[in-house]
Amino acid sequence: MSLEKVKVHAESVEEEEEEEELVDPGETLKAECAQEAKCVALQARMDECTNRVNNTEGTDETCVEELFDFLHCVDHCVSKSLFKYLK
């Protein structure tokens, strides 16, 4: 193999490596954890609150507490296994 062919091959290998999309394990774990029964129940509570707030004019109610409860559930689940993916 000539030197020029080796360079072309090396460039094509580098391009293939650059094209690979990295998958964030945190995002994958968050999606999986959001499907756990406890988190699904909290998301249902949050969705219920959101619908209530959106359908009530002039309300001062927010769904921040429900949002924080849901996010805490997901983050707690993710924290159990995320660190094994980190280098």
N, C-alpha and C positions, 0 to 999 in steps of 0.2 A: 504494500500500500504506500502510495506516495505521501509526502509530507502535506501536500495540499489537500488530499482526500482525508487525511487524519484531521486537519483543521476543520474542514467542512463537517465531518462527523461529530467532532467535539462541539461545534456550534449548534448543530441540530439537537444534540443531547441536552445542552444548556437551555435551549429554547423549550424543550419538552418539560424540563424541570421547572422553568419559570412559569409555564402555563398551568401547572398543577395548582388547584385552589386549595388553600389550607382551610381546614375545618376547625373552628374554635370548639374545643371540647366543652367549654363552659356553656355555650349556646345549645349544644346537643343535650347536655345534662339538664339545663333549664327546661327544655321542651319535654324531656322525659319526666322530670319531677312535677311539672305542671299537670301531668296526667295521673298522679297519685291521688287516691281517694280523698285524703285530707285536704290537699291543695285544690282539688276539683270542687269540693264543698265550699271552700273559701272564695273561689272564683265565682261560684254561683251566687253567693251572698253579695259579692262585689257587683256582679251584673244586675242583680235585683235592685241594689241601691242605685246604680247608674240609671236604670230604666225609670225608677221612681223620681229621681232628681230631674231627668230629662223631660218627664211628663208633668212636672209641677212648676208652674210659673211663679216667679218671685220668691223662690225658696232660698234660704241661706245654707241649706244642708249641702255638705260635700261627702264624698265617699273616700276620703283620705284614710280613715281608719281601716276600712275594708281593703283598700289597696295595699296598705302597709302589712296587714295580716297575711294577705296572699303572697306578697313579695317575700316576707319573712319565711313563710312555709317553703317556698321554692328555694330560697337561698340556704336555708337550713339543710334541706335535702341535698343540694348541690355540694355543700361544704363537706359532706361525708365522703365524697369520692373524687372531687376535682383535683386534689393535690397529688394524686397518683399519676396524673397526666402532665404535671409540670416537671421541668428539668432543673 
